[in-house]
Each structure stands twice: as C-alpha cells, then as structure tokens.
Amino acid sequence: MERQQERQQHSEGPVARAIEKETAKLPSDTFLWAAIGSMAVSVALQATGKKHASVFVGQWAPTLLIFGLYNKLVKQLGSDRTENAL
C-alpha cells in the first residue's frame, strides 16, 4: 500500500507525458544518425579551422545519444509505471 502511494506521488505530469508521446513516434535510429551527423559536422568545422564551433557542435553527440536511449526506454517500458498500475 505504501509503495503505491509513493509511486503516485512521483507520477509524470501532463507536459512530460505529451512530450514522450510525440518523441515516441520517432524511430530510435533518428537520434543515432543525428549524433553521427553532429560528429561529421564537427570534423568538417575542425578542418576549416573553426575550433570553437567544432567543439560546440561535437558536444551535441552525447546529448543526442542519451535522447535516443531515453526514447528507446520510453518505447519499451512506457513513460510512467503508475499509469500502467492504475
């Protein structure tokens, strides 16, 4: 009983649910390709001597990969466990 009350206190809000619903429509490899693209653009910027822009764009890759991982988890496990328990 206590566990169910604890889970209900930590349920997701309507904004998070709406964002997850929309991002779940994207294929998981979209984020992978976006990360690879940011790395390629970063290499190109580095080759043209734009070091600061290269570092900035290169730092997008891990963020995009984490978004992809989150997207995959939401698709497989659902966005909110309390939603399934009710």
mmCIF file of the C-alpha atoms, coordinates in Angstrom:
data_MODEL
# 
_entry.id   MODEL 
# 
loop_
_atom_site.group_PDB 
_atom_site.id 
_atom_site.type_symbol 
_atom_site.label_atom_id 
_atom_site.label_alt_id 
_atom_site.label_comp_id 
_atom_site.label_asym_id 
_atom_site.label_entity_id 
_atom_site.label_seq_id 
_atom_site.pdbx_PDB_ins_code 
_atom_site.Cartn_x 
_atom_site.Cartn_y 
_atom_site.Cartn_z 
_atom_site.occupancy 
_atom_site.B_iso_or_equiv 
_atom_site.pdbx_formal_charge 
_atom_site.auth_seq_id 
_atom_site.auth_comp_id 
_atom_site.auth_asym_id 
_atom_site.auth_atom_id 
_atom_site.pdbx_PDB_model_num 
ATOM 1  C CA . MET A 1 1  ? 0.000  0.000  0.000   1.00 0.00 ? 1  MET A CA 1 
ATOM 2  C CA . GLU A 1 2  ? 2.796  2.372  0.942   1.00 0.00 ? 2  GLU A CA 1 
ATOM 3  C CA . ARG A 1 3  ? 4.620  1.642  -2.330  1.00 0.00 ? 3  ARG A CA 1 
ATOM 4  C CA . GLN A 1 4  ? 1.559  2.555  -4.403  1.00 0.00 ? 4  GLN A CA 1 
ATOM 5  C CA . GLN A 1 5  ? 1.190  5.884  -2.596  1.00 0.00 ? 5  GLN A CA 1 
ATOM 6  C CA . GLU A 1 6  ? 4.893  6.584  -3.104  1.00 0.00 ? 6  GLU A CA 1 
ATOM 7  C CA . ARG A 1 7  ? 4.596  5.865  -6.839  1.00 0.00 ? 7  ARG A CA 1 
ATOM 8  C CA . GLN A 1 8  ? 1.550  8.098  -7.167  1.00 0.00 ? 8  GLN A CA 1 
ATOM 9  C CA . GLN A 1 9  ? 3.477  10.995 -5.637  1.00 0.00 ? 9  GLN A CA 1 
ATOM 10 C CA . HIS A 1 10 ? 6.176  10.638 -8.308  1.00 0.00 ? 10 HIS A CA 1 
ATOM 11 C CA . SER A 1 11 ? 3.975  10.286 -11.376 1.00 0.00 ? 11 SER A CA 1 
ATOM 12 C CA . GLU A 1 12 ? 4.746  12.263 -14.520 1.00 0.00 ? 12 GLU A CA 1 
ATOM 13 C CA . GLY A 1 13 ? 2.984  15.479 -15.354 1.00 0.00 ? 13 GLY A CA 1 
ATOM 14 C CA . PRO A 1 14 ? 0.901  16.127 -18.467 1.00 0.00 ? 14 PRO A CA 1 
ATOM 15 C CA . VAL A 1 15 ? 3.689  18.044 -20.240 1.00 0.00 ? 15 VAL A CA 1 
ATOM 16 C CA . ALA A 1 16 ? 6.203  15.197 -19.838 1.00 0.00 ? 16 ALA A CA 1 
ATOM 17 C CA . ARG A 1 17 ? 3.595  12.689 -20.994 1.00 0.00 ? 17 ARG A CA 1 
ATOM 18 C CA . ALA A 1 18 ? 2.810  14.781 -24.083 1.00 0.00 ? 18 ALA A CA 1 
ATOM 19 C CA . ILE A 1 19 ? 6.499  15.159 -24.985 1.00 0.00 ? 19 ILE A CA 1 
ATOM 20 C CA . GLU A 1 20 ? 7.095  11.422 -24.583 1.00 0.00 ? 20 GLU A CA 1 
ATOM 21 C CA . LYS A 1 21 ? 4.053  10.625 -26.691 1.00 0.00 ? 21 LYS A CA 1 
ATOM 22 C CA . GLU A 1 22 ? 5.355  12.785 -29.554 1.00 0.00 ? 22 GLU A CA 1 
ATOM 23 C CA . THR A 1 23 ? 9.000  11.674 -29.360 1.00 0.00 ? 23 THR A CA 1 
ATOM 24 C CA . ALA A 1 24 ? 7.956  8.015  -29.239 1.00 0.00 ? 24 ALA A CA 1 
ATOM 25 C CA . LYS A 1 25 ? 6.730  8.463  -32.816 1.00 0.00 ? 25 LYS A CA 1 
ATOM 26 C CA . LEU A 1 26 ? 10.332 8.988  -33.983 1.00 0.00 ? 26 LEU A CA 1 
ATOM 27 C CA . PRO A 1 27 ? 12.364 5.929  -34.958 1.00 0.00 ? 27 PRO A CA 1 
ATOM 28 C CA . SER A 1 28 ? 15.108 5.221  -32.411 1.00 0.00 ? 28 SER A CA 1 
ATOM 29 C CA . ASP A 1 29 ? 17.848 5.431  -35.019 1.00 0.00 ? 29 ASP A CA 1 
ATOM 30 C CA . THR A 1 30 ? 16.933 9.066  -35.770 1.00 0.00 ? 30 THR A CA 1 
ATOM 31 C CA . PHE A 1 31 ? 18.924 10.126 -32.725 1.00 0.00 ? 31 PHE A CA 1 
ATOM 32 C CA . LEU A 1 32 ? 21.848 7.885  -33.716 1.00 0.00 ? 32 LEU A CA 1 
ATOM 33 C CA . TRP A 1 33 ? 22.025 9.434  -37.188 1.00 0.00 ? 33 TRP A CA 1 
ATOM 34 C CA . ALA A 1 34 ? 21.724 12.931 -35.719 1.00 0.00 ? 34 ALA A CA 1 
ATOM 35 C CA . ALA A 1 35 ? 24.657 12.189 -33.392 1.00 0.00 ? 35 ALA A CA 1 
ATOM 36 C CA . ILE A 1 36 ? 26.742 10.839 -36.266 1.00 0.00 ? 36 ILE A CA 1 
ATOM 37 C CA . GLY A 1 37 ? 25.829 13.931 -38.287 1.00 0.00 ? 37 GLY A CA 1 
ATOM 38 C CA . SER A 1 38 ? 26.926 16.251 -35.498 1.00 0.00 ? 38 SER A CA 1 
ATOM 39 C CA . MET A 1 39 ? 30.260 14.429 -35.298 1.00 0.00 ? 39 MET A CA 1 
ATOM 40 C CA . ALA A 1 40 ? 30.738 14.771 -39.070 1.00 0.00 ? 40 ALA A CA 1 
ATOM 41 C CA . VAL A 1 41 ? 29.911 18.480 -38.969 1.00 0.00 ? 41 VAL A CA 1 
ATOM 42 C CA . SER A 1 42 ? 32.301 18.863 -36.040 1.00 0.00 ? 42 SER A CA 1 
ATOM 43 C CA . VAL A 1 43 ? 35.120 17.245 -38.035 1.00 0.00 ? 43 VAL A CA 1 
ATOM 44 C CA . ALA A 1 44 ? 34.361 19.498 -41.007 1.00 0.00 ? 44 ALA A CA 1 
ATOM 45 C CA . LEU A 1 45 ? 34.409 22.601 -38.808 1.00 0.00 ? 45 LEU A CA 1 
ATOM 46 C CA . GLN A 1 46 ? 37.697 21.491 -37.258 1.00 0.00 ? 46 GLN A CA 1 
ATOM 47 C CA . ALA A 1 47 ? 39.181 21.005 -40.741 1.00 0.00 ? 47 ALA A CA 1 
ATOM 48 C CA . THR A 1 48 ? 38.170 24.534 -41.724 1.00 0.00 ? 48 THR A CA 1 
ATOM 49 C CA . GLY A 1 49 ? 39.827 25.996 -38.629 1.00 0.00 ? 49 GLY A CA 1 
ATOM 50 C CA . LYS A 1 50 ? 36.661 26.848 -36.698 1.00 0.00 ? 50 LYS A CA 1 
ATOM 51 C CA . LYS A 1 51 ? 37.750 25.201 -33.458 1.00 0.00 ? 51 LYS A CA 1 
ATOM 52 C CA . HIS A 1 52 ? 35.156 26.726 -31.111 1.00 0.00 ? 52 HIS A CA 1 
ATOM 53 C CA . ALA A 1 53 ? 32.253 25.903 -33.427 1.00 0.00 ? 53 ALA A CA 1 
ATOM 54 C CA . SER A 1 54 ? 33.676 22.402 -33.847 1.00 0.00 ? 54 SER A CA 1 
ATOM 55 C CA . VAL A 1 55 ? 33.724 21.785 -30.103 1.00 0.00 ? 55 VAL A CA 1 
ATOM 56 C CA . PHE A 1 56 ? 30.229 23.228 -29.711 1.00 0.00 ? 56 PHE A CA 1 
ATOM 57 C CA . VAL A 1 57 ? 28.703 21.005 -32.401 1.00 0.00 ? 57 VAL A CA 1 
ATOM 58 C CA . GLY A 1 58 ? 30.750 17.985 -31.286 1.00 0.00 ? 58 GLY A CA 1 
ATOM 59 C CA . GLN A 1 59 ? 29.233 18.202 -27.827 1.00 0.00 ? 59 GLN A CA 1 
ATOM 60 C CA . TRP A 1 60 ? 25.779 17.557 -29.263 1.00 0.00 ? 60 TRP A CA 1 
ATOM 61 C CA . ALA A 1 61 ? 26.614 13.898 -29.980 1.00 0.00 ? 61 ALA A CA 1 
ATOM 62 C CA . PRO A 1 62 ? 26.436 12.539 -26.405 1.00 0.00 ? 62 PRO A CA 1 
ATOM 63 C CA . THR A 1 63 ? 23.258 14.504 -25.730 1.00 0.00 ? 63 THR A CA 1 
ATOM 64 C CA . LEU A 1 64 ? 21.590 13.131 -28.849 1.00 0.00 ? 64 LEU A CA 1 
ATOM 65 C CA . LEU A 1 65 ? 22.664 9.589  -27.942 1.00 0.00 ? 65 LEU A CA 1 
ATOM 66 C CA . ILE A 1 66 ? 21.152 9.992  -24.469 1.00 0.00 ? 66 ILE A CA 1 
ATOM 67 C CA . PHE A 1 67 ? 17.923 11.283 -26.032 1.00 0.00 ? 67 PHE A CA 1 
ATOM 68 C CA . GLY A 1 68 ? 17.897 8.176  -28.231 1.00 0.00 ? 68 GLY A CA 1 
ATOM 69 C CA . LEU A 1 69 ? 18.422 5.923  -25.232 1.00 0.00 ? 69 LEU A CA 1 
ATOM 70 C CA . TYR A 1 70 ? 15.617 7.656  -23.338 1.00 0.00 ? 70 TYR A CA 1 
ATOM 71 C CA . ASN A 1 71 ? 13.359 7.360  -26.388 1.00 0.00 ? 71 ASN A CA 1 
ATOM 72 C CA . LYS A 1 72 ? 14.035 3.636  -26.602 1.00 0.00 ? 72 LYS A CA 1 
ATOM 73 C CA . LEU A 1 73 ? 13.366 3.135  -22.887 1.00 0.00 ? 73 LEU A CA 1 
ATOM 74 C CA . VAL A 1 74 ? 10.067 5.001  -23.112 1.00 0.00 ? 74 VAL A CA 1 
ATOM 75 C CA . LYS A 1 75 ? 9.017  2.843  -26.054 1.00 0.00 ? 75 LYS A CA 1 
ATOM 76 C CA . GLN A 1 76 ? 9.900  -0.411 -24.299 1.00 0.00 ? 76 GLN A CA 1 
ATOM 77 C CA . LEU A 1 77 ? 8.907  0.293  -20.716 1.00 0.00 ? 77 LEU A CA 1 
ATOM 78 C CA . GLY A 1 78 ? 6.293  3.017  -21.021 1.00 0.00 ? 78 GLY A CA 1 
ATOM 79 C CA . SER A 1 79 ? 6.539  6.531  -19.696 1.00 0.00 ? 79 SER A CA 1 
ATOM 80 C CA . ASP A 1 80 ? 5.079  6.031  -16.258 1.00 0.00 ? 80 ASP A CA 1 
ATOM 81 C CA . ARG A 1 81 ? 4.759  2.828  -14.249 1.00 0.00 ? 81 ARG A CA 1 
ATOM 82 C CA . THR A 1 82 ? 1.919  4.208  -12.136 1.00 0.00 ? 82 THR A CA 1 
ATOM 83 C CA . GLU A 1 83 ? -0.090 4.760  -15.309 1.00 0.00 ? 83 GLU A CA 1 
ATOM 84 C CA . ASN A 1 84 ? 0.030  1.020  -16.001 1.00 0.00 ? 84 ASN A CA 1 
ATOM 85 C CA . ALA A 1 85 ? -0.669 0.069  -12.370 1.00 0.00 ? 85 ALA A CA 1 
ATOM 86 C CA . LEU A 1 86 ? -3.915 2.035  -12.171 1.00 0.00 ? 86 LEU A CA 1 
# 
